[in-house]
Amino acid sequence: MTDPTPAQAVEAPEPTGIVVGVDGSDHGYCALVWAAREAQSRKRPLHLITAYSVPIFAASGLDGGFATIDDEVIRQGAVEVLEQATARLAGYDVEFDTRVERGDASSVLMEASQTAELLVFGSRGRGGFVGRLLGSVSSALPGHAKCPTVTVPLNCAPRLGEAAQPDAAPQVEAVVTVGVDGSEQARYAVLVAAEQAQRSGLALRVICAVPPYTGAMAWLPAPLDRQALFEDIKVQLSAGVAWLTSHFPSLPITADVLDGPPVEVLVGASKVSELVVLGTRGHGGFAGMILGSTTDGTLHHAKGPVMVVRDHEDPRLADRSSFGPMLGNV
């Protein structure tokens, strides 16, 4: 284990392992614990990054001048945040370093994502306004980061052993859940979810949620036969499981078709899953959207960690069609 001081860590090399954003908030500490466990599991280095900016206040006098806070004072506060964060890593067998960066937190973490294999952060930090469900950093990063991101909400504290009453921790199944809708983005997300499950010694659960019929579906050419639709989806999910099994023969995989709004179903799954994995945008998203409504809604209300995976070319996708019908090609 390495334990560089924050001052030394400023000159650390660009991240190549797992990056976690810390800001001294309880949300940030939950993200740190999750990231430390993941880095230990993957045997990868952990990079702690905090960012600060120097606020400028308009002076109240008639001269219309500006007052600034000393840069060094704020920087020292950021260093102290990192010192407190590194103290929480004492029980983990993981190499880590720390960095203090001046600038917007979203921009700093976005840049780090270019060389990171995973980017982890809390759902809302000190910069969030009271009442906001998702902070500005965690709103911006999932759709823009160059690597997969994991958002860790504060209510994960009991399951991570960070709550005052650990006995209140919910019963979490040893499973990674991935949501699919037949889009290419979702199929790649399934591969990443399978890798995560296999690496962590967990099972994989693939779910497809079928929303109830509403006026928003009035464009359907004929009355919707939900039973027939469910049967079609089950056939396609079975073909998908066969495809996954060919690439992950030792991984336990199940697939379910669930009746209900996708966000509601996935948020429910986040309560009892070690991790929920989603693509950035599926069939429900409009062209040009950064995040689909399902992914965005799940991130806002999740009860557990959520990984968002951007679309990426993967040679394993080429043989999916040879295993049977695919969702989205009914």
N, C-alpha and C positions, 0 to 999 in steps of 0.2 A: 504494500500500500504506500502511496505517496501522499504527502501532506504539505503541499506548497503553501506559503502564505499568500493572501490575496494580492499583496504588492508584487510578489514574484509571478503570480499567475497572469498578470496583465500581458506578459510577454510570451505566454504559452502558445504553442502551435495551433493552427486551425483545427477545429474539432473533427474527429473521424469516428467517434463512437456515439454515445447517447448524450444529447444536450438537454439540460433542464433549466428553465428560467426560474430564478428565485427573486423574491422581492420583500421577504420578511413577513408576508401575510400567512395566515393559517392555510389558505388555499395553496400557496406556494410550497409550504412545508409538506402538505399531502402529496403534491406532485413530486417533490424531492424524494420522499420515501418510496413512492412507486417506481421512480426512475432508478433509485439505488438498487432496489430488488431486481429490476429488469437488467441493469448493467451486470449485477452479480450473476444472474442466470445466464446471460449471453457471454459472460467473461469478456466484457468490453469496457473500455475506460468511460468514466462519467465526467462530463464537462458542466460545471456550474457557472451560469452567466447571470449577472445582474446589470441592469442599465439604468442610467440616471440622466436627467436633463436639468439645466439650471433655469429656474423660472425667472421671468422678468415682470416686475410690477410697475404699473404706471404710478408716478408720484402724484400725491394729492395737491401739491403746490401749484401756483399759477404758472410756473415756468414750464410745465408740461414735460418735465424730465422723466427718467426711468431709474428705478432702483433695482439692483441685482443682488442676489445672494452669492457669497463667495463660493467659487467652484470647489475649492479644497474641502470646505466644510461638508458639502453634500457628498463629495466623493468619499470622505471618511465614513459617512453614514452608510454608503453602499458597501464599503469594506467591512464594516461591522455586521451588516446583513449576511455577507458571505462567511464571516467567522462563525456566526451563530448557526448557519446552515451546515458548515463542515463539522461542527460539533455533533450533529445528528447522524453523521456517517460512521461513528466510532464502531458500531457493531457490524458493519458490512465489510466483506472481503472484496473490495473494489478499488481500483486505481482511480484517482480523480484529480482534477485541477480546477482552478477558479479564475474567472475573468471579470473585471469591472470595465464596462464600456460606457462612454458618454454618447447619448443619443436616444431616440425613440425606441422603446422596448420591442415593439413589433418589428421595426426595421432591423434592429440588431439580431433578433432571433431568426428573422427571415434570411439574413445573410449567413448565419450559422447553419441553417438548414441545407445550404448548398453542398456541404461536405459531411453533414451528420447522417447517420443511418436511422435515427429516430429523434424526434423533438417532443419534449414533455413539458407541460405547464398546467397551472391551476385554472379553474374555470373563471375565477375573478380575483384580481389582486388588489393592491392598495390603490391603484389608479382608477378602479371602477366606482361609479356613482352608487350611492346607497339605493337599493331597489333594483338595480340592473341584474338580470339573470346571467348574463355573460359579459365578461370584461372586454375592453377594446382589443387587448392582445389575443385572447382566445377566440374572439370573433374573426379576427383578421387572418390568423395563421393557418387554420385547417385547409382553406381553399387556395392559399398562395404558397405555402411552404414547398420546398423541393424534395422533401422526404416525408414519410408517414409521420403523423402527429398523434399524440395522446393527450386528451384533455381529462384532468382528474378533478372531480368536484369535491367540495369540502365534506359532503356527507359520506365520503369514502373513509373518513378518519377512523371510525370504529373497526372496519375490516383491515385497516393498515396498522392497527395498534396505536393510533395517535389520539384516541379519544380518552376522556377522563374515566369513562365506564366501558372498558373493553368487553364486558359481558353483554353489552347492548349490540354487539356486532351482528349483522344479519347473517343468515345461513346462505353462503355463496357456494354454488355448485362448481365443481372442477371442470369448467367448460368455457370455451371461447365461442361466442355467438356472432354469426355474420349474417347481415341482412342482404337479400338478393331481390332483384326485380327484373332480371333478364338483360340488363344492360351490360355492355362490355366492361364498363368501369366496375360493376359489381362482380363480374367473373374474375377480374384481377384481384379485387379485394378478397375474394374467397381463397385464392392462392396464398395471399399474405396471411390471412387468418389461419389457414392450415399450417403454415410454417410456424406461426406463433404458438399454436396449440401443441404441435409436435415438440418444439423446443422446450416448452414449459411442462410437458408431461400431462397435458389436459386433453379432453375430448373436444371435438368440433361439432357445433350445432348450426345448421343452415336453416334459416327461416325466411319464408315469403309471406308477407301479410297482404290479405285481400281486403281493401276498404269496402265499407257498406255502400250499397247503391244510393246515390244522391243526385240531386239536380245537376251537379257538375259533370255527371256521366250521361247527360241526355243525348250526347252525340252518338251513343251506341246504336247500331242499325236495327237491332231487334231486342226484345226483352232478354235480360241477362239471365241465363241459366247458371246460377251460382254453383249448383252441384256439379254440373258438367265442367265448369271452369276449374273447380277445385280438383277434379279428377285429372284434367289436362295438366295442371301445374304439378300434381304429384308424380305423374309419369315423367315430366321433364326434370323434376328434382331428383328422381331416382337415377336418371341418366347422368345428371350432374354428380351425384355421389359416386357412381361407377367410374366416372372420369377422375374425380379426386382420388379415389382409392388406387387408381393406376399410378398416380404420382406419389401418394402417401400410403403405401400398403399397410403400415402398422398403426395408422391413426384411426381411433374410433370416431365414426362420423354418423350423425343422424340428420334427418331433414324433416321439416314440418311446414305445413300450410296452415296459417292461422287466420281466423276471421276477425278483422278489426282494422282501425286506422293504423298505418305503418308506424307513425311516431309513437302512438300509445303502446303498440306491441313492443317496439324496440326499447322504449323507456322501461316497460315492465321487465324486459329481459335483462336490462342493465342492473336491476336490483339483485338478481340472483346469478349473474355471470361474472367470471373473473375479468372479462373484457368483452366489449361489443365492438365489432369492426364494420365499417361502412365505406363505400366509395364516395367520391365527392359529389357526383351528380349522376342520377340514373334516368330512366325513361320519364320520370315525373318532372324533370327540370327543363326549363326553356334554354334554347341555344344562347350561349354567352353568360349564363349564370355561373358563378364561382362555386356555390354550394347548392345542391338540390334542397327542396323544402323539407324532405324527410330527414336528411343529414343535419340540416340546420336546426330543425325542431328537436331532434334527439339530443343534440349537443346542449341545447338550452335547458332541457329538463332531465337529463340522465342522472341516475342514482349511482352510477359506477363509472369506471374509466371507459372512454370511447376513443378508439383509434380510427382516424380518417386517412384513407389511402387514395392518393391521386392516381389517375389512369396512367398506365405504363405498358409498354410492349413487353410481352413475355412469350417465349417460344412454346411454353406449355399450353397456351391458349389455342394453338393451331390444331390440336387433335380433339378438341372438345366435341365438334360436330360428329365425329365418328362413333360416339357413344350413345347417340340418340337425339331426340328433339330437344331444343333449347328454349328456355323461357324467352319470350319476346318474338319468337318465330312461329307462333301458333297459326 
